[in-house]
Amino acid sequence: MSTFTAAMHRKEAMSGHVLPVIFSWHLGIALNELAGAVKGALDPTEFWHAWARGEQMKVDLFGPQWDFWAAIREPIETIRTRIGLTA
């Protein structure tokens, strides 16, 4: 998920989202107690698939223009089309 959300951000996507995940889920370096840490959980192929999907996004779901509560009133396929999320 973090790879997908990172690619939505056009500035510092790698340092803000991806590197912490690589450290904690692949290298086993615990950055905080909540996230924990494991080794070898990163699937490089799926990492780049998620990155490509995130780059296609038309909306940054962490940005101030995204209104989650307004979106829940609409059919999921309508939202997916509007934000650029493809299956």
PDB file as gemmi writes it, atoms N, CA and C in Angstrom:
CRYST1    1.000    1.000    1.000  90.00  90.00  90.00 P 1                      
ATOM      1  N   MET A   1       0.811  -1.185   0.000  1.00  0.00           N  
ATOM      2  CA  MET A   1       0.000   0.000   0.000  1.00  0.00           C  
ATOM      3  C   MET A   1       0.859   1.255   0.000  1.00  0.00           C  
ATOM      4  N   SER A   2       1.932   1.242   0.757  1.00  0.00           N  
ATOM      5  CA  SER A   2       2.725   2.469   0.830  1.00  0.00           C  
ATOM      6  C   SER A   2       3.364   2.801  -0.509  1.00  0.00           C  
ATOM      7  N   THR A   3       3.697   1.785  -1.315  1.00  0.00           N  
ATOM      8  CA  THR A   3       4.256   2.058  -2.635  1.00  0.00           C  
ATOM      9  C   THR A   3       3.231   2.766  -3.489  1.00  0.00           C  
ATOM     10  N   PHE A   4       2.002   2.277  -3.448  1.00  0.00           N  
ATOM     11  CA  PHE A   4       0.908   2.879  -4.189  1.00  0.00           C  
ATOM     12  C   PHE A   4       0.694   4.329  -3.760  1.00  0.00           C  
ATOM     13  N   THR A   5       0.634   4.563  -2.450  1.00  0.00           N  
ATOM     14  CA  THR A   5       0.410   5.924  -1.980  1.00  0.00           C  
ATOM     15  C   THR A   5       1.611   6.815  -2.233  1.00  0.00           C  
ATOM     16  N   ALA A   6       2.794   6.258  -2.211  1.00  0.00           N  
ATOM     17  CA  ALA A   6       3.993   7.060  -2.468  1.00  0.00           C  
ATOM     18  C   ALA A   6       4.002   7.608  -3.881  1.00  0.00           C  
ATOM     19  N   ALA A   7       3.618   6.805  -4.834  1.00  0.00           N  
ATOM     20  CA  ALA A   7       3.669   7.229  -6.232  1.00  0.00           C  
ATOM     21  C   ALA A   7       2.657   8.325  -6.550  1.00  0.00           C  
ATOM     22  N   MET A   8       1.653   8.512  -5.695  1.00  0.00           N  
ATOM     23  CA  MET A   8       0.706   9.609  -5.894  1.00  0.00           C  
ATOM     24  C   MET A   8       1.380  10.949  -5.628  1.00  0.00           C  
ATOM     25  N   HIS A   9       2.369  10.944  -4.753  1.00  0.00           N  
ATOM     26  CA  HIS A   9       3.078  12.176  -4.393  1.00  0.00           C  
ATOM     27  C   HIS A   9       4.166  12.441  -5.416  1.00  0.00           C  
ATOM     28  N   ARG A  10       4.184  13.620  -5.967  1.00  0.00           N  
ATOM     29  CA  ARG A  10       5.164  13.936  -6.999  1.00  0.00           C  
ATOM     30  C   ARG A  10       6.491  14.417  -6.407  1.00  0.00           C  
ATOM     31  N   LYS A  11       6.515  14.665  -5.095  1.00  0.00           N  
ATOM     32  CA  LYS A  11       7.721  15.178  -4.463  1.00  0.00           C  
ATOM     33  C   LYS A  11       8.130  14.252  -3.311  1.00  0.00           C  
ATOM     34  N   GLU A  12       9.327  13.757  -3.352  1.00  0.00           N  
ATOM     35  CA  GLU A  12       9.918  12.938  -2.292  1.00  0.00           C  
ATOM     36  C   GLU A  12       9.113  11.684  -1.957  1.00  0.00           C  
ATOM     37  N   ALA A  13       8.584  11.045  -2.962  1.00  0.00           N  
ATOM     38  CA  ALA A  13       7.793   9.831  -2.737  1.00  0.00           C  
ATOM     39  C   ALA A  13       8.623   8.715  -2.118  1.00  0.00           C  
ATOM     40  N   MET A  14       9.829   8.547  -2.596  1.00  0.00           N  
ATOM     41  CA  MET A  14      10.672   7.454  -2.092  1.00  0.00           C  
ATOM     42  C   MET A  14      11.017   7.634  -0.624  1.00  0.00           C  
ATOM     43  N   SER A  15      11.455   8.809  -0.246  1.00  0.00           N  
ATOM     44  CA  SER A  15      11.893   9.007   1.138  1.00  0.00           C  
ATOM     45  C   SER A  15      10.724   9.048   2.113  1.00  0.00           C  
ATOM     46  N   GLY A  16       9.588   9.526   1.671  1.00  0.00           N  
ATOM     47  CA  GLY A  16       8.448   9.662   2.567  1.00  0.00           C  
ATOM     48  C   GLY A  16       7.694   8.388   2.847  1.00  0.00           C  
ATOM     49  N   HIS A  17       7.646   7.492   1.883  1.00  0.00           N  
ATOM     50  CA  HIS A  17       6.838   6.286   2.039  1.00  0.00           C  
ATOM     51  C   HIS A  17       7.619   4.996   1.808  1.00  0.00           C  
ATOM     52  N   VAL A  18       8.389   4.955   0.753  1.00  0.00           N  
ATOM     53  CA  VAL A  18       8.961   3.691   0.307  1.00  0.00           C  
ATOM     54  C   VAL A  18      10.156   3.249   1.144  1.00  0.00           C  
ATOM     55  N   LEU A  19      11.095   4.121   1.384  1.00  0.00           N  
ATOM     56  CA  LEU A  19      12.279   3.711   2.140  1.00  0.00           C  
ATOM     57  C   LEU A  19      11.944   3.194   3.537  1.00  0.00           C  
ATOM     58  N   PRO A  20      11.053   3.847   4.268  1.00  0.00           N  
ATOM     59  CA  PRO A  20      10.703   3.270   5.573  1.00  0.00           C  
ATOM     60  C   PRO A  20      10.136   1.849   5.477  1.00  0.00           C  
ATOM     61  N   VAL A  21       9.348   1.598   4.453  1.00  0.00           N  
ATOM     62  CA  VAL A  21       8.784   0.256   4.289  1.00  0.00           C  
ATOM     63  C   VAL A  21       9.874  -0.753   3.942  1.00  0.00           C  
ATOM     64  N   ILE A  22      10.781  -0.374   3.077  1.00  0.00           N  
ATOM     65  CA  ILE A  22      11.880  -1.279   2.740  1.00  0.00           C  
ATOM     66  C   ILE A  22      12.711  -1.581   3.985  1.00  0.00           C  
ATOM     67  N   PHE A  23      12.991  -0.562   4.771  1.00  0.00           N  
ATOM     68  CA  PHE A  23      13.769  -0.775   5.994  1.00  0.00           C  
ATOM     69  C   PHE A  23      13.063  -1.734   6.944  1.00  0.00           C  
ATOM     70  N   SER A  24      11.769  -1.512   7.169  1.00  0.00           N  
ATOM     71  CA  SER A  24      11.079  -2.300   8.186  1.00  0.00           C  
ATOM     72  C   SER A  24      10.539  -3.637   7.684  1.00  0.00           C  
ATOM     73  N   TRP A  25      10.089  -3.723   6.438  1.00  0.00           N  
ATOM     74  CA  TRP A  25       9.474  -4.961   5.953  1.00  0.00           C  
ATOM     75  C   TRP A  25      10.408  -5.842   5.138  1.00  0.00           C  
ATOM     76  N   HIS A  26      11.568  -5.347   4.800  1.00  0.00           N  
ATOM     77  CA  HIS A  26      12.488  -6.183   4.024  1.00  0.00           C  
ATOM     78  C   HIS A  26      13.815  -6.384   4.749  1.00  0.00           C  
ATOM     79  N   LEU A  27      14.312  -5.324   5.358  1.00  0.00           N  
ATOM     80  CA  LEU A  27      15.603  -5.421   6.033  1.00  0.00           C  
ATOM     81  C   LEU A  27      15.480  -5.748   7.516  1.00  0.00           C  
ATOM     82  N   GLY A  28      14.263  -5.686   8.043  1.00  0.00           N  
ATOM     83  CA  GLY A  28      14.046  -6.037   9.443  1.00  0.00           C  
ATOM     84  C   GLY A  28      14.445  -4.953  10.435  1.00  0.00           C  
ATOM     85  N   ILE A  29      14.526  -3.713   9.985  1.00  0.00           N  
ATOM     86  CA  ILE A  29      14.894  -2.602  10.857  1.00  0.00           C  
ATOM     87  C   ILE A  29      13.610  -1.965  11.391  1.00  0.00           C  
ATOM     88  N   ALA A  30      13.369  -2.088  12.678  1.00  0.00           N  
ATOM     89  CA  ALA A  30      12.154  -1.526  13.278  1.00  0.00           C  
ATOM     90  C   ALA A  30      12.302  -0.016  13.416  1.00  0.00           C  
ATOM     91  N   LEU A  31      11.482   0.729  12.710  1.00  0.00           N  
ATOM     92  CA  LEU A  31      11.509   2.185  12.801  1.00  0.00           C  
ATOM     93  C   LEU A  31      10.616   2.688  13.927  1.00  0.00           C  
ATOM     94  N   ASN A  32       9.601   1.911  14.272  1.00  0.00           N  
ATOM     95  CA  ASN A  32       8.757   2.220  15.425  1.00  0.00           C  
ATOM     96  C   ASN A  32       8.104   0.931  15.902  1.00  0.00           C  
ATOM     97  N   GLU A  33       7.629   0.941  17.119  1.00  0.00           N  
ATOM     98  CA  GLU A  33       7.052  -0.271  17.707  1.00  0.00           C  
ATOM     99  C   GLU A  33       5.757  -0.693  17.038  1.00  0.00           C  
ATOM    100  N   LEU A  34       4.981   0.247  16.595  1.00  0.00           N  
ATOM    101  CA  LEU A  34       3.692  -0.053  15.989  1.00  0.00           C  
ATOM    102  C   LEU A  34       3.847  -0.831  14.678  1.00  0.00           C  
ATOM    103  N   ALA A  35       4.752  -0.396  13.823  1.00  0.00           N  
ATOM    104  CA  ALA A  35       4.925  -1.032  12.515  1.00  0.00           C  
ATOM    105  C   ALA A  35       5.638  -2.369  12.613  1.00  0.00           C  
ATOM    106  N   GLY A  36       6.497  -2.525  13.594  1.00  0.00           N  
ATOM    107  CA  GLY A  36       7.252  -3.765  13.713  1.00  0.00           C  
ATOM    108  C   GLY A  36       8.283  -3.896  12.606  1.00  0.00           C  
ATOM    109  N   ALA A  37       8.802  -5.102  12.432  1.00  0.00           N  
ATOM    110  CA  ALA A  37       9.810  -5.339  11.410  1.00  0.00           C  
ATOM    111  C   ALA A  37       9.879  -6.816  11.077  1.00  0.00           C  
ATOM    112  N   VAL A  38      10.126  -7.105   9.832  1.00  0.00           N  
ATOM    113  CA  VAL A  38      10.341  -8.474   9.361  1.00  0.00           C  
ATOM    114  C   VAL A  38      11.412  -8.431   8.286  1.00  0.00           C  
ATOM    115  N   LYS A  39      11.888  -9.587   7.902  1.00  0.00           N  
ATOM    116  CA  LYS A  39      12.868  -9.653   6.821  1.00  0.00           C  
ATOM    117  C   LYS A  39      12.270 -10.426   5.654  1.00  0.00           C  
ATOM    118  N   GLY A  40      12.538  -9.932   4.442  1.00  0.00           N  
ATOM    119  CA  GLY A  40      12.152 -10.647   3.231  1.00  0.00           C  
ATOM    120  C   GLY A  40      10.705 -10.531   2.811  1.00  0.00           C  
ATOM    121  N   ALA A  41       9.942  -9.590   3.350  1.00  0.00           N  
ATOM    122  CA  ALA A  41       8.522  -9.475   3.006  1.00  0.00           C  
ATOM    123  C   ALA A  41       8.278  -8.648   1.750  1.00  0.00           C  
ATOM    124  N   LEU A  42       9.301  -8.041   1.200  1.00  0.00           N  
ATOM    125  CA  LEU A  42       9.133  -7.204   0.016  1.00  0.00           C  
ATOM    126  C   LEU A  42       9.154  -8.064  -1.245  1.00  0.00           C  
ATOM    127  N   ASP A  43       8.118  -7.933  -2.051  1.00  0.00           N  
ATOM    128  CA  ASP A  43       8.054  -8.601  -3.349  1.00  0.00           C  
ATOM    129  C   ASP A  43       8.388  -7.546  -4.398  1.00  0.00           C  
ATOM    130  N   PRO A  44       9.593  -7.566  -4.966  1.00  0.00           N  
ATOM    131  CA  PRO A  44      10.009  -6.509  -5.891  1.00  0.00           C  
ATOM    132  C   PRO A  44       9.086  -6.334  -7.088  1.00  0.00           C  
ATOM    133  N   THR A  45       8.565  -7.405  -7.625  1.00  0.00           N  
ATOM    134  CA  THR A  45       7.664  -7.301  -8.776  1.00  0.00           C  
ATOM    135  C   THR A  45       6.389  -6.565  -8.386  1.00  0.00           C  
ATOM    136  N   GLU A  46       5.796  -6.950  -7.281  1.00  0.00           N  
ATOM    137  CA  GLU A  46       4.566  -6.296  -6.832  1.00  0.00           C  
ATOM    138  C   GLU A  46       4.820  -4.858  -6.400  1.00  0.00           C  
ATOM    139  N   PHE A  47       6.012  -4.591  -5.904  1.00  0.00           N  
ATOM    140  CA  PHE A  47       6.396  -3.224  -5.556  1.00  0.00           C  
ATOM    141  C   PHE A  47       6.245  -2.323  -6.774  1.00  0.00           C  
ATOM    142  N   TRP A  48       6.797  -2.722  -7.912  1.00  0.00           N  
ATOM    143  CA  TRP A  48       6.741  -1.874  -9.107  1.00  0.00           C  
ATOM    144  C   TRP A  48       5.357  -1.858  -9.741  1.00  0.00           C  
ATOM    145  N   HIS A  49       4.597  -2.925  -9.591  1.00  0.00           N  
ATOM    146  CA  HIS A  49       3.198  -2.896 -10.053  1.00  0.00           C  
ATOM    147  C   HIS A  49       2.421  -1.840  -9.265  1.00  0.00           C  
ATOM    148  N   ALA A  50       2.600  -1.829  -7.951  1.00  0.00           N  
ATOM    149  CA  ALA A  50       1.907  -0.843  -7.116  1.00  0.00           C  
ATOM    150  C   ALA A  50       2.379   0.572  -7.442  1.00  0.00           C  
ATOM    151  N   TRP A  51       3.658   0.725  -7.702  1.00  0.00           N  
ATOM    152  CA  TRP A  51       4.193   2.045  -8.045  1.00  0.00           C  
ATOM    153  C   TRP A  51       3.538   2.564  -9.326  1.00  0.00           C  
ATOM    154  N   ALA A  52       3.436   1.708 -10.332  1.00  0.00           N  
ATOM    155  CA  ALA A  52       2.833   2.109 -11.611  1.00  0.00           C  
ATOM    156  C   ALA A  52       1.374   2.502 -11.419  1.00  0.00           C  
ATOM    157  N   ARG A  53       0.639   1.775 -10.598  1.00  0.00           N  
ATOM    158  CA  ARG A  53      -0.763   2.118 -10.334  1.00  0.00           C  
ATOM    159  C   ARG A  53      -0.863   3.466  -9.633  1.00  0.00           C  
ATOM    160  N   GLY A  54       0.016   3.707  -8.690  1.00  0.00           N  
ATOM    161  CA  GLY A  54       0.006   4.984  -7.983  1.00  0.00           C  
ATOM    162  C   GLY A  54       0.324   6.153  -8.894  1.00  0.00           C  
ATOM    163  N   GLU A  55       1.219   5.954  -9.838  1.00  0.00           N  
ATOM    164  CA  GLU A  55       1.563   7.028 -10.781  1.00  0.00           C  
ATOM    165  C   GLU A  55       0.392   7.408 -11.674  1.00  0.00           C  
ATOM    166  N   GLN A  56      -0.523   6.490 -11.899  1.00  0.00           N  
ATOM    167  CA  GLN A  56      -1.681   6.757 -12.742  1.00  0.00           C  
ATOM    168  C   GLN A  56      -2.756   7.568 -12.021  1.00  0.00           C  
ATOM    169  N   MET A  57      -2.628   7.699 -10.724  1.00  0.00           N  
ATOM    170  CA  MET A  57      -3.634   8.404  -9.938  1.00  0.00           C  
ATOM    171  C   MET A  57      -3.766   9.856 -10.379  1.00  0.00           C  
ATOM    172  N   LYS A  58      -4.999  10.321 -10.444  1.00  0.00           N  
ATOM    173  CA  LYS A  58      -5.288  11.708 -10.789  1.00  0.00           C  
ATOM    174  C   LYS A  58      -5.432  12.560  -9.529  1.00  0.00           C  
ATOM    175  N   VAL A  59      -5.569  11.918  -8.380  1.00  0.00           N  
ATOM    176  CA  VAL A  59      -5.813  12.597  -7.115  1.00  0.00           C  
ATOM    177  C   VAL A  59      -4.868  12.030  -6.059  1.00  0.00           C  
ATOM    178  N   ASP A  60      -4.298  12.898  -5.251  1.00  0.00           N  
ATOM    179  CA  ASP A  60      -3.493  12.475  -4.118  1.00  0.00           C  
ATOM    180  C   ASP A  60      -4.454  12.245  -2.962  1.00  0.00           C  
ATOM    181  N   LEU A  61      -4.637  11.008  -2.560  1.00  0.00           N  
ATOM    182  CA  LEU A  61      -5.605  10.679  -1.526  1.00  0.00           C  
ATOM    183  C   LEU A  61      -5.194  11.179  -0.145  1.00  0.00           C  
ATOM    184  N   PHE A  62      -3.972  11.677  -0.013  1.00  0.00           N  
ATOM    185  CA  PHE A  62      -3.544  12.319   1.227  1.00  0.00           C  
ATOM    186  C   PHE A  62      -3.591  13.834   1.112  1.00  0.00           C  
ATOM    187  N   GLY A  63      -3.910  14.348  -0.057  1.00  0.00           N  
ATOM    188  CA  GLY A  63      -3.933  15.793  -0.288  1.00  0.00           C  
ATOM    189  C   GLY A  63      -5.191  16.444   0.250  1.00  0.00           C  
ATOM    190  N   PRO A  64      -5.149  17.751   0.447  1.00  0.00           N  
ATOM    191  CA  PRO A  64      -6.301  18.465   1.012  1.00  0.00           C  
ATOM    192  C   PRO A  64      -7.512  18.506   0.087  1.00  0.00           C  
ATOM    193  N   GLN A  65      -7.328  18.299  -1.206  1.00  0.00           N  
ATOM    194  CA  GLN A  65      -8.461  18.346  -2.132  1.00  0.00           C  
ATOM    195  C   GLN A  65      -9.301  17.066  -2.097  1.00  0.00           C  
ATOM    196  N   TRP A  66      -8.795  15.986  -1.520  1.00  0.00           N  
ATOM    197  CA  TRP A  66      -9.535  14.725  -1.467  1.00  0.00           C  
ATOM    198  C   TRP A  66     -10.498  14.752  -0.286  1.00  0.00           C  
ATOM    199  N   ASP A  67     -11.789  14.530  -0.579  1.00  0.00           N  
ATOM    200  CA  ASP A  67     -12.821  14.498   0.454  1.00  0.00           C  
ATOM    201  C   ASP A  67     -13.375  13.081   0.546  1.00  0.00           C  
ATOM    202  N   PHE A  68     -12.833  12.305   1.447  1.00  0.00           N  
ATOM    203  CA  PHE A  68     -13.236  10.915   1.614  1.00  0.00           C  
ATOM    204  C   PHE A  68     -14.739  10.800   1.858  1.00  0.00           C  
ATOM    205  N   TRP A  69     -15.262  11.640   2.747  1.00  0.00           N  
ATOM    206  CA  TRP A  69     -16.667  11.525   3.119  1.00  0.00           C  
ATOM    207  C   TRP A  69     -17.608  11.853   1.970  1.00  0.00           C  
ATOM    208  N   ALA A  70     -17.222  12.734   1.093  1.00  0.00           N  
ATOM    209  CA  ALA A  70     -18.046  13.012  -0.086  1.00  0.00           C  
ATOM    210  C   ALA A  70     -17.997  11.826  -1.049  1.00  0.00           C  
ATOM    211  N   ALA A  71     -16.858  11.187  -1.115  1.00  0.00           N  
ATOM    212  CA  ALA A  71     -16.678  10.075  -2.057  1.00  0.00           C  
ATOM    213  C   ALA A  71     -17.474   8.837  -1.660  1.00  0.00           C  
ATOM    214  N   ILE A  72     -17.704   8.628  -0.380  1.00  0.00           N  
ATOM    215  CA  ILE A  72     -18.383   7.393   0.024  1.00  0.00           C  
ATOM    216  C   ILE A  72     -19.836   7.335  -0.419  1.00  0.00           C  
ATOM    217  N   ARG A  73     -20.375   8.442  -0.845  1.00  0.00           N  
ATOM    218  CA  ARG A  73     -21.770   8.475  -1.307  1.00  0.00           C  
ATOM    219  C   ARG A  73     -21.924   7.979  -2.740  1.00  0.00           C  
ATOM    220  N   GLU A  74     -20.813   7.789  -3.424  1.00  0.00           N  
ATOM    221  CA  GLU A  74     -20.853   7.408  -4.835  1.00  0.00           C  
ATOM    222  C   GLU A  74     -20.453   5.950  -5.023  1.00  0.00           C  
ATOM    223  N   PRO A  75     -20.887   5.340  -6.123  1.00  0.00           N  
ATOM    224  CA  PRO A  75     -20.477   3.955  -6.406  1.00  0.00           C  
ATOM    225  C   PRO A  75     -18.952   3.857  -6.538  1.00  0.00           C  
ATOM    226  N   ILE A  76     -18.403   2.766  -6.064  1.00  0.00           N  
ATOM    227  CA  ILE A  76     -16.953   2.596  -6.046  1.00  0.00           C  
ATOM    228  C   ILE A  76     -16.341   2.713  -7.450  1.00  0.00           C  
ATOM    229  N   GLU A  77     -17.009   2.199  -8.459  1.00  0.00           N  
ATOM    230  CA  GLU A  77     -16.455   2.286  -9.817  1.00  0.00           C  
ATOM    231  C   GLU A  77     -16.384   3.735 -10.305  1.00  0.00           C  
ATOM    232  N   THR A  78     -17.339   4.550  -9.901  1.00  0.00           N  
ATOM    233  CA  THR A  78     -17.303   5.970 -10.248  1.00  0.00           C  
ATOM    234  C   THR A  78     -16.089   6.632  -9.620  1.00  0.00           C  
ATOM    235  N   ILE A  79     -15.855   6.323  -8.367  1.00  0.00           N  
ATOM    236  CA  ILE A  79     -14.697   6.889  -7.666  1.00  0.00           C  
ATOM    237  C   ILE A  79     -13.401   6.400  -8.289  1.00  0.00           C  
ATOM    238  N   ARG A  80     -13.313   5.118  -8.558  1.00  0.00           N  
ATOM    239  CA  ARG A  80     -12.085   4.564  -9.154  1.00  0.00           C  
ATOM    240  C   ARG A  80     -11.759   5.258 -10.473  1.00  0.00           C  
ATOM    241  N   THR A  81     -12.783   5.498 -11.293  1.00  0.00           N  
ATOM    242  CA  THR A  81     -12.570   6.188 -12.565  1.00  0.00           C  
ATOM    243  C   THR A  81     -12.115   7.621 -12.330  1.00  0.00           C  
ATOM    244  N   ARG A  82     -12.772   8.321 -11.419  1.00  0.00           N  
ATOM    245  CA  ARG A  82     -12.430   9.720 -11.167  1.00  0.00           C  
ATOM    246  C   ARG A  82     -10.994   9.892 -10.664  1.00  0.00           C  
ATOM    247  N   ILE A  83     -10.536   9.003  -9.802  1.00  0.00           N  
ATOM    248  CA  ILE A  83      -9.201   9.162  -9.235  1.00  0.00           C  
ATOM    249  C   ILE A  83      -8.108   8.502 -10.075  1.00  0.00           C  
ATOM    250  N   GLY A  84      -8.511   7.739 -11.091  1.00  0.00           N  
ATOM    251  CA  GLY A  84      -7.530   7.115 -11.966  1.00  0.00           C  
ATOM    252  C   GLY A  84      -7.035   5.772 -11.501  1.00  0.00           C  
ATOM    253  N   LEU A  85      -7.790   5.108 -10.650  1.00  0.00           N  
ATOM    254  CA  LEU A  85      -7.394   3.810 -10.122  1.00  0.00           C  
ATOM    255  C   LEU A  85      -7.920   2.717 -11.040  1.00  0.00           C  
ATOM    256  N   THR A  86      -7.002   1.973 -11.607  1.00  0.00           N  
ATOM    257  CA  THR A  86      -7.380   0.850 -12.463  1.00  0.00           C  
ATOM    258  C   THR A  86      -7.117  -0.449 -11.718  1.00  0.00           C  
ATOM    259  N   ALA A  87      -7.859  -1.439 -12.065  1.00  0.00           N  
ATOM    260  CA  ALA A  87      -7.724  -2.741 -11.392  1.00  0.00           C  
ATOM    261  C   ALA A  87      -6.427  -3.416 -11.747  1.00  0.00           C  
TER     262      ALA A  87                                                      
END                                                                             
